[in-house]
């Protein structure tokens, strides 16, 4: 089984199935490159090589990160990557970026969580 890693700004990458999504993206990229003039084609091809990476899984479902993806995810310096499923998307996040953003994520829903927690405590006490 193969995956396509789409490197995104901000220390994360989305993983999608190679077949059919990765194949379709590569066909689209071929068409896009064909339509560009030679100067723009070279730059676009270089950017595409940085953005799209084919990953393979071993028979046990494990994968090794290519060096450029590992660097993007800070996995070389920090030895960890966060695996996240969000809205049906499979994402790899830099553990450092994930931890740095934790406070802002919590802050954005803190009041809702506190209200829910207070209601749950009352419900458990009145049981």
C-alpha atoms as an extended CHARMM CRD file, in Angstrom:
* protein
*
       127  EXT
         1         1  UNK       CA              0.0000000000        0.0000000000        0.0000000000  PROA      1               0.0000000000
         2         2  UNK       CA              1.2970000000        3.4310000000       -0.8350000000  PROA      2               0.0000000000
         3         3  UNK       CA              0.5020000000        6.8790000000        0.4690000000  PROA      3               0.0000000000
         4         4  UNK       CA              1.0330000000       10.3780000000       -0.8270000000  PROA      4               0.0000000000
         5         5  UNK       CA              2.2920000000       12.8760000000        1.7250000000  PROA      5               0.0000000000
         6         6  UNK       CA              1.2820000000       16.4360000000        0.8970000000  PROA      6               0.0000000000
         7         7  UNK       CA              3.5960000000       18.7270000000        2.8330000000  PROA      7               0.0000000000
         8         8  UNK       CA              1.7310000000       21.7160000000        4.2160000000  PROA      8               0.0000000000
         9         9  UNK       CA              3.0750000000       24.9400000000        5.7060000000  PROA      9               0.0000000000
        10        10  UNK       CA              3.2160000000       25.0630000000        9.4800000000  PROA      10              0.0000000000
        11        11  UNK       CA              4.9220000000       21.7820000000       10.3260000000  PROA      11              0.0000000000
        12        12  UNK       CA              2.4070000000       19.2120000000        9.1260000000  PROA      12              0.0000000000
        13        13  UNK       CA              1.6120000000       16.9270000000        6.2080000000  PROA      13              0.0000000000
        14        14  UNK       CA             -1.5690000000       15.2460000000        5.0470000000  PROA      14              0.0000000000
        15        15  UNK       CA             -1.4660000000       11.5750000000        4.0750000000  PROA      15              0.0000000000
        16        16  UNK       CA             -3.7940000000       10.3470000000        1.3290000000  PROA      16              0.0000000000
        17        17  UNK       CA             -3.9990000000        6.9690000000       -0.4280000000  PROA      17              0.0000000000
        18        18  UNK       CA             -1.7310000000        6.7260000000       -3.4410000000  PROA      18              0.0000000000
        19        19  UNK       CA             -4.4370000000        4.8920000000       -5.3400000000  PROA      19              0.0000000000
        20        20  UNK       CA             -6.5600000000        6.6930000000       -6.4760000000  PROA      20              0.0000000000
        21        21  UNK       CA             -5.7720000000       10.1260000000       -4.9600000000  PROA      21              0.0000000000
        22        22  UNK       CA             -2.0060000000       10.2120000000       -5.3980000000  PROA      22              0.0000000000
        23        23  UNK       CA             -2.2450000000        8.9410000000       -8.9670000000  PROA      23              0.0000000000
        24        24  UNK       CA             -4.8510000000       11.6030000000       -9.8010000000  PROA      24              0.0000000000
        25        25  UNK       CA             -2.7090000000       14.3580000000       -8.2870000000  PROA      25              0.0000000000
        26        26  UNK       CA              0.3430000000       13.2000000000      -10.2500000000  PROA      26              0.0000000000
        27        27  UNK       CA             -1.6770000000       13.1640000000      -13.4950000000  PROA      27              0.0000000000
        28        28  UNK       CA             -2.9310000000       16.6690000000      -12.7140000000  PROA      28              0.0000000000
        29        29  UNK       CA              0.6170000000       17.7970000000      -11.9890000000  PROA      29              0.0000000000
        30        30  UNK       CA              1.8000000000       16.3610000000      -15.3250000000  PROA      30              0.0000000000
        31        31  UNK       CA             -0.9140000000       18.3540000000      -17.1350000000  PROA      31              0.0000000000
        32        32  UNK       CA             -0.0540000000       21.4970000000      -15.1960000000  PROA      32              0.0000000000
        33        33  UNK       CA              3.6630000000       21.1620000000      -15.9660000000  PROA      33              0.0000000000
        34        34  UNK       CA              2.9210000000       20.5520000000      -19.6440000000  PROA      34              0.0000000000
        35        35  UNK       CA              0.9260000000       23.8070000000      -19.8170000000  PROA      35              0.0000000000
        36        36  UNK       CA              3.6620000000       25.9550000000      -18.2350000000  PROA      36              0.0000000000
        37        37  UNK       CA              6.4340000000       27.6380000000      -20.1680000000  PROA      37              0.0000000000
        38        38  UNK       CA              9.9240000000       26.2480000000      -19.6350000000  PROA      38              0.0000000000
        39        39  UNK       CA             11.0280000000       28.8160000000      -17.0280000000  PROA      39              0.0000000000
        40        40  UNK       CA              7.8960000000       28.4080000000      -14.8930000000  PROA      40              0.0000000000
        41        41  UNK       CA              7.8790000000       24.6340000000      -15.3890000000  PROA      41              0.0000000000
        42        42  UNK       CA             11.2740000000       24.2290000000      -13.7120000000  PROA      42              0.0000000000
        43        43  UNK       CA             10.2260000000       26.2320000000      -10.6630000000  PROA      43              0.0000000000
        44        44  UNK       CA              6.8920000000       24.4660000000      -10.3770000000  PROA      44              0.0000000000
        45        45  UNK       CA              8.5450000000       21.0490000000      -10.6910000000  PROA      45              0.0000000000
        46        46  UNK       CA             10.9570000000       21.9200000000       -7.8860000000  PROA      46              0.0000000000
        47        47  UNK       CA              8.1270000000       23.0710000000       -5.6240000000  PROA      47              0.0000000000
        48        48  UNK       CA              6.1210000000       19.9300000000       -6.4450000000  PROA      48              0.0000000000
        49        49  UNK       CA              9.1020000000       17.7420000000       -5.4820000000  PROA      49              0.0000000000
        50        50  UNK       CA              9.1220000000       19.4930000000       -2.1040000000  PROA      50              0.0000000000
        51        51  UNK       CA              5.3420000000       19.2260000000       -1.6230000000  PROA      51              0.0000000000
        52        52  UNK       CA              4.5410000000       15.6640000000       -2.7840000000  PROA      52              0.0000000000
        53        53  UNK       CA              6.2510000000       12.5570000000       -1.4380000000  PROA      53              0.0000000000
        54        54  UNK       CA              5.3490000000        8.9410000000       -2.0800000000  PROA      54              0.0000000000
        55        55  UNK       CA              5.4760000000        6.8030000000        1.0510000000  PROA      55              0.0000000000
        56        56  UNK       CA              5.3620000000        3.0430000000        1.2510000000  PROA      56              0.0000000000
        57        57  UNK       CA              4.2740000000        0.8520000000        4.1260000000  PROA      57              0.0000000000
        58        58  UNK       CA              6.0100000000       -2.3560000000        5.0940000000  PROA      58              0.0000000000
        59        59  UNK       CA              3.8910000000       -5.5300000000        5.4900000000  PROA      59              0.0000000000
        60        60  UNK       CA              3.2580000000       -4.6370000000        9.1560000000  PROA      60              0.0000000000
        61        61  UNK       CA              1.9120000000       -1.1860000000        8.2330000000  PROA      61              0.0000000000
        62        62  UNK       CA              4.9790000000        0.7910000000        9.3280000000  PROA      62              0.0000000000
        63        63  UNK       CA              6.7220000000        3.4410000000        7.2930000000  PROA      63              0.0000000000
        64        64  UNK       CA              9.9790000000        5.3130000000        7.3710000000  PROA      64              0.0000000000
        65        65  UNK       CA              9.8630000000        9.0410000000        6.8160000000  PROA      65              0.0000000000
        66        66  UNK       CA             11.9690000000       10.3840000000        3.9620000000  PROA      66              0.0000000000
        67        67  UNK       CA             14.6000000000       12.8190000000        5.2270000000  PROA      67              0.0000000000
        68        68  UNK       CA             12.9120000000       15.9140000000        3.7800000000  PROA      68              0.0000000000
        69        69  UNK       CA              9.5830000000       15.0230000000        5.4350000000  PROA      69              0.0000000000
        70        70  UNK       CA             11.3410000000       14.2060000000        8.7120000000  PROA      70              0.0000000000
        71        71  UNK       CA             13.0180000000       17.6320000000        8.6230000000  PROA      71              0.0000000000
        72        72  UNK       CA              9.7080000000       19.3760000000        7.8700000000  PROA      72              0.0000000000
        73        73  UNK       CA              8.1110000000       17.6220000000       10.8590000000  PROA      73              0.0000000000
        74        74  UNK       CA             11.1080000000       18.2850000000       13.1580000000  PROA      74              0.0000000000
        75        75  UNK       CA             11.3380000000       14.5080000000       13.6140000000  PROA      75              0.0000000000
        76        76  UNK       CA             15.1190000000       14.4760000000       13.3790000000  PROA      76              0.0000000000
        77        77  UNK       CA             15.6750000000       16.9550000000       16.2120000000  PROA      77              0.0000000000
        78        78  UNK       CA             12.7450000000       15.8460000000       18.4020000000  PROA      78              0.0000000000
        79        79  UNK       CA             12.4030000000       12.1310000000       17.5860000000  PROA      79              0.0000000000
        80        80  UNK       CA              8.5770000000       12.2480000000       17.5620000000  PROA      80              0.0000000000
        81        81  UNK       CA              5.7300000000       12.9230000000       15.1540000000  PROA      81              0.0000000000
        82        82  UNK       CA              2.0860000000       13.3940000000       16.1300000000  PROA      82              0.0000000000
        83        83  UNK       CA             -0.4710000000       11.3530000000       14.1490000000  PROA      83              0.0000000000
        84        84  UNK       CA             -3.8340000000       13.1520000000       14.0130000000  PROA      84              0.0000000000
        85        85  UNK       CA             -7.1660000000       12.3740000000       12.3870000000  PROA      85              0.0000000000
        86        86  UNK       CA             -9.1320000000       15.5800000000       11.8290000000  PROA      86              0.0000000000
        87        87  UNK       CA            -12.3920000000       15.7280000000        9.8630000000  PROA      87              0.0000000000
        88        88  UNK       CA            -11.5500000000       12.4530000000        8.1340000000  PROA      88              0.0000000000
        89        89  UNK       CA             -8.0530000000       13.6150000000        7.1830000000  PROA      89              0.0000000000
        90        90  UNK       CA             -4.9260000000       11.7430000000        8.2960000000  PROA      90              0.0000000000
        91        91  UNK       CA             -2.2080000000       14.2120000000        9.3010000000  PROA      91              0.0000000000
        92        92  UNK       CA              1.3460000000       14.0530000000       10.5610000000  PROA      92              0.0000000000
        93        93  UNK       CA              2.2880000000       17.0060000000       12.7660000000  PROA      93              0.0000000000
        94        94  UNK       CA              5.5720000000       18.1550000000       14.1540000000  PROA      94              0.0000000000
        95        95  UNK       CA              5.3660000000       17.2870000000       17.8570000000  PROA      95              0.0000000000
        96        96  UNK       CA              7.0240000000       20.6180000000       18.6550000000  PROA      96              0.0000000000
        97        97  UNK       CA              4.4490000000       22.5860000000       16.6370000000  PROA      97              0.0000000000
        98        98  UNK       CA              1.6080000000       20.5150000000       18.1230000000  PROA      98              0.0000000000
        99        99  UNK       CA              2.7800000000       21.2590000000       21.6680000000  PROA      99              0.0000000000
       100       100  UNK       CA              3.4150000000       24.9490000000       20.8980000000  PROA      100             0.0000000000
       101       101  UNK       CA             -0.1720000000       25.3030000000       19.5950000000  PROA      101             0.0000000000
       102       102  UNK       CA             -1.7750000000       23.3810000000       22.4800000000  PROA      102             0.0000000000
       103       103  UNK       CA             -2.5640000000       26.4510000000       24.5960000000  PROA      103             0.0000000000
       104       104  UNK       CA             -4.2420000000       28.3220000000       21.7550000000  PROA      104             0.0000000000
       105       105  UNK       CA             -6.3510000000       25.2520000000       20.8630000000  PROA      105             0.0000000000
       106       106  UNK       CA             -7.4770000000       24.8840000000       24.4780000000  PROA      106             0.0000000000
       107       107  UNK       CA             -8.1240000000       28.5850000000       24.8650000000  PROA      107             0.0000000000
       108       108  UNK       CA            -10.4030000000       28.6620000000       21.8310000000  PROA      108             0.0000000000
       109       109  UNK       CA            -12.9070000000       26.2540000000       23.4590000000  PROA      109             0.0000000000
       110       110  UNK       CA            -12.1130000000       26.6540000000       27.1540000000  PROA      110             0.0000000000
       111       111  UNK       CA            -15.4250000000       28.2660000000       28.1200000000  PROA      111             0.0000000000
       112       112  UNK       CA            -17.4690000000       25.5680000000       26.3630000000  PROA      112             0.0000000000
       113       113  UNK       CA            -15.4210000000       22.8600000000       28.0590000000  PROA      113             0.0000000000
       114       114  UNK       CA            -15.7720000000       24.4610000000       31.5090000000  PROA      114             0.0000000000
       115       115  UNK       CA            -19.5540000000       24.7430000000       31.0870000000  PROA      115             0.0000000000
       116       116  UNK       CA            -19.7870000000       21.1090000000       29.9620000000  PROA      116             0.0000000000
       117       117  UNK       CA            -17.6050000000       19.9760000000       32.8790000000  PROA      117             0.0000000000
       118       118  UNK       CA            -19.7130000000       21.8940000000       35.4140000000  PROA      118             0.0000000000
       119       119  UNK       CA            -22.9110000000       20.3630000000       34.0070000000  PROA      119             0.0000000000
       120       120  UNK       CA            -21.3390000000       16.8740000000       34.1160000000  PROA      120             0.0000000000
       121       121  UNK       CA            -20.3130000000       17.3400000000       37.7570000000  PROA      121             0.0000000000
       122       122  UNK       CA            -23.8300000000       18.4850000000       38.6960000000  PROA      122             0.0000000000
       123       123  UNK       CA            -25.3240000000       15.5370000000       36.8290000000  PROA      123             0.0000000000
       124       124  UNK       CA            -23.0160000000       13.0760000000       38.5940000000  PROA      124             0.0000000000
       125       125  UNK       CA            -23.8360000000       14.5630000000       42.0110000000  PROA      125             0.0000000000
       126       126  UNK       CA            -27.5840000000       14.4380000000       41.3750000000  PROA      126             0.0000000000
       127       127  UNK       CA            -27.2270000000       11.0810000000       39.7980000000  PROA      127             0.0000000000
